Amino acid sequence: MKGNINKTLRIILRLVEAGLVKDDKSLLTGVILQAL
C-alpha cells in the first residue's frame, strides 16, 4: 500500500508541475485523501 501512495504522490506532483491542479487545492486535497 505504501508503494501505491508514493506512486500516487509522484503523479500528483507531476500534475502540479504541469499546472493542471495548481489553482484547485480542494481537488488536490480530494485526490490525496482518496489515495490514502
FIKE-601246 format. One record per atom (N, C-alpha, C, CB): residue in one letter; z negated, y, x. Coordinates in steps of 0.02 Angstrom, whole numbers, plus 50000, padded with zeros to 5 digits. Glycine has a CB too. Layout:
% FIKE-601246
<atom code="A" Z="Z" Y="Y" X="X"/>
...
% end
This chain:
% FIKE-601246
<atom code="M" Z="50000" Y="49940" X="50042"/>
<atom code="M" Z="50000" Y="50000" X="50000"/>
<atom code="M" Z="50000" Y="50063" X="50043"/>
<atom code="M" Z="49939" Y="50000" X="49953"/>
<atom code="K" Z="49962" Y="50061" X="50097"/>
<atom code="K" Z="49958" Y="50120" X="50140"/>
<atom code="K" Z="50026" Y="50137" X="50169"/>
<atom code="K" Z="49906" Y="50109" X="50197"/>
<atom code="G" Z="50065" Y="50085" X="50186"/>
<atom code="G" Z="50132" Y="50097" X="50213"/>
<atom code="G" Z="50176" Y="50132" X="50162"/>
<atom code="G" Z="50164" Y="50032" X="50234"/>
<atom code="N" Z="50169" Y="50112" X="50098"/>
<atom code="N" Z="50209" Y="50144" X="50046"/>
<atom code="N" Z="50191" Y="50217" X="50037"/>
<atom code="N" Z="50200" Y="50107" X="49980"/>
<atom code="I" Z="50126" Y="50232" X="50043"/>
<atom code="I" Z="50104" Y="50302" X="50037"/>
<atom code="I" Z="50133" Y="50343" X="50094"/>
<atom code="I" Z="50027" Y="50307" X="50036"/>
<atom code="N" Z="50130" Y="50317" X="50155"/>
<atom code="N" Z="50156" Y="50353" X="50212"/>
<atom code="N" Z="50231" Y="50365" X="50204"/>
<atom code="N" Z="50142" Y="50316" X="50278"/>
<atom code="K" Z="50267" Y="50313" X="50180"/>
<atom code="K" Z="50339" Y="50320" X="50169"/>
<atom code="K" Z="50353" Y="50374" X="50118"/>
<atom code="K" Z="50370" Y="50253" X="50147"/>
<atom code="T" Z="50314" Y="50374" X="50063"/>
<atom code="T" Z="50323" Y="50424" X="50011"/>
<atom code="T" Z="50309" Y="50494" X="50037"/>
<atom code="T" Z="50278" Y="50408" X="49951"/>
<atom code="L" Z="50257" Y="50501" X="50077"/>
<atom code="L" Z="50241" Y="50567" X="50104"/>
<atom code="L" Z="50297" Y="50593" X="50149"/>
<atom code="L" Z="50174" Y="50565" X="50143"/>
<atom code="R" Z="50328" Y="50547" X="50188"/>
<atom code="R" Z="50384" Y="50568" X="50230"/>
<atom code="R" Z="50442" Y="50591" X="50187"/>
<atom code="R" Z="50407" Y="50510" X="50276"/>
<atom code="I" Z="50454" Y="50557" X="50131"/>
<atom code="I" Z="50508" Y="50578" X="50086"/>
<atom code="I" Z="50492" Y="50646" X="50057"/>
<atom code="I" Z="50518" Y="50526" X="50029"/>
<atom code="I" Z="50429" Y="50656" X="50037"/>
<atom code="I" Z="50409" Y="50721" X="50008"/>
<atom code="I" Z="50418" Y="50776" X="50060"/>
<atom code="I" Z="50336" Y="50719" X="49984"/>
<atom code="L" Z="50400" Y="50763" X="50122"/>
<atom code="L" Z="50407" Y="50813" X="50175"/>
<atom code="L" Z="50480" Y="50831" X="50184"/>
<atom code="L" Z="50377" Y="50789" X="50241"/>
<atom code="R" Z="50524" Y="50781" X="50180"/>
<atom code="R" Z="50596" Y="50796" X="50186"/>
<atom code="R" Z="50619" Y="50840" X="50129"/>
<atom code="R" Z="50637" Y="50731" X="50189"/>
<atom code="L" Z="50594" Y="50826" X="50068"/>
<atom code="L" Z="50613" Y="50866" X="50011"/>
<atom code="L" Z="50590" Y="50938" X="50019"/>
<atom code="L" Z="50585" Y="50837" X="49946"/>
<atom code="V" Z="50528" Y="50945" X="50045"/>
<atom code="V" Z="50502" Y="51013" X="50055"/>
<atom code="V" Z="50544" Y="51049" X="50107"/>
<atom code="V" Z="50428" Y="51010" X="50078"/>
<atom code="E" Z="50561" Y="51015" X="50161"/>
<atom code="E" Z="50602" Y="51046" X="50213"/>
<atom code="E" Z="50670" Y="51065" X="50186"/>
<atom code="E" Z="50609" Y="50998" X="50273"/>
<atom code="A" Z="50695" Y="51026" X="50138"/>
<atom code="A" Z="50760" Y="51041" X="50109"/>
<atom code="A" Z="50755" Y="51097" X="50057"/>
<atom code="A" Z="50790" Y="50979" X="50076"/>
<atom code="G" Z="50693" Y="51117" X="50040"/>
<atom code="G" Z="50683" Y="51171" X="49993"/>
<atom code="G" Z="50690" Y="51150" X="49921"/>
<atom code="G" Z="50732" Y="51226" X="50007"/>
<atom code="L" Z="50690" Y="51084" X="49908"/>
<atom code="L" Z="50701" Y="51060" X="49840"/>
<atom code="L" Z="50640" Y="51068" X="49796"/>
<atom code="L" Z="50723" Y="50988" X="49841"/>
<atom code="V" Z="50581" Y="51065" X="49826"/>
<atom code="V" Z="50519" Y="51069" X="49787"/>
<atom code="V" Z="50473" Y="51124" X="49814"/>
<atom code="V" Z="50483" Y="51002" X="49786"/>
<atom code="K" Z="50501" Y="51168" X="49854"/>
<atom code="K" Z="50460" Y="51219" X="49887"/>
<atom code="K" Z="50427" Y="51265" X="49836"/>
<atom code="K" Z="50503" Y="51261" X="49936"/>
<atom code="D" Z="50462" Y="51280" X="49781"/>
<atom code="D" Z="50436" Y="51328" X="49733"/>
<atom code="D" Z="50404" Y="51295" X="49673"/>
<atom code="D" Z="50492" Y="51374" X="49711"/>
<atom code="D" Z="50398" Y="51228" X="49674"/>
<atom code="D" Z="50369" Y="51194" X="49615"/>
<atom code="D" Z="50311" Y="51151" X="49638"/>
<atom code="D" Z="50424" Y="51150" X="49579"/>
<atom code="K" Z="50254" Y="51183" X="49649"/>
<atom code="K" Z="50196" Y="51147" X="49676"/>
<atom code="K" Z="50168" Y="51098" X="49625"/>
<atom code="K" Z="50142" Y="51197" X="49696"/>
<atom code="S" Z="50175" Y="51113" X="49559"/>
<atom code="S" Z="50150" Y="51067" X="49509"/>
<atom code="S" Z="50189" Y="51002" X="49511"/>
<atom code="S" Z="50154" Y="51098" X="49439"/>
<atom code="L" Z="50255" Y="51006" X="49521"/>
<atom code="L" Z="50296" Y="50946" X="49527"/>
<atom code="L" Z="50277" Y="50907" X="49589"/>
<atom code="L" Z="50371" Y="50965" X="49528"/>
<atom code="L" Z="50268" Y="50943" X="49644"/>
<atom code="L" Z="50249" Y="50910" X="49707"/>
<atom code="L" Z="50182" Y="50874" X="49700"/>
<atom code="L" Z="50245" Y="50962" X="49764"/>
<atom code="T" Z="50135" Y="50907" X="49667"/>
<atom code="T" Z="50069" Y="50876" X="49657"/>
<atom code="T" Z="50076" Y="50813" X="49614"/>
<atom code="T" Z="50021" Y="50925" X="49623"/>
<atom code="G" Z="50118" Y="50817" X="49562"/>
<atom code="G" Z="50128" Y="50759" X="49519"/>
<atom code="G" Z="50157" Y="50700" X="49558"/>
<atom code="G" Z="50174" Y="50776" X="49462"/>
<atom code="V" Z="50205" Y="50714" X="49602"/>
<atom code="V" Z="50235" Y="50661" X="49643"/>
<atom code="V" Z="50182" Y="50629" X="49688"/>
<atom code="V" Z="50293" Y="50689" X="49685"/>
<atom code="I" Z="50141" Y="50671" X="49719"/>
<atom code="I" Z="50089" Y="50645" X="49764"/>
<atom code="I" Z="50040" Y="50602" X="49725"/>
<atom code="I" Z="50052" Y="50703" X="49800"/>
<atom code="L" Z="50019" Y="50625" X="49666"/>
<atom code="L" Z="49970" Y="50587" X="49627"/>
<atom code="L" Z="50000" Y="50520" X="49606"/>
<atom code="L" Z="49948" Y="50627" X="49565"/>
<atom code="Q" Z="50064" Y="50519" X="49588"/>
<atom code="Q" Z="50096" Y="50456" X="49570"/>
<atom code="Q" Z="50101" Y="50410" X="49630"/>
<atom code="Q" Z="50166" Y="50469" X="49540"/>
<atom code="A" Z="50111" Y="50438" X="49689"/>
<atom code="A" Z="50117" Y="50397" X="49749"/>
<atom code="A" Z="50050" Y="50364" X="49765"/>
<atom code="A" Z="50140" Y="50440" X="49809"/>
<atom code="L" Z="49995" Y="50399" X="49750"/>
<atom code="L" Z="49929" Y="50371" X="49764"/>
<atom code="L" Z="49912" Y="50319" X="49712"/>
<atom code="L" Z="49875" Y="50426" X="49766"/>
% end
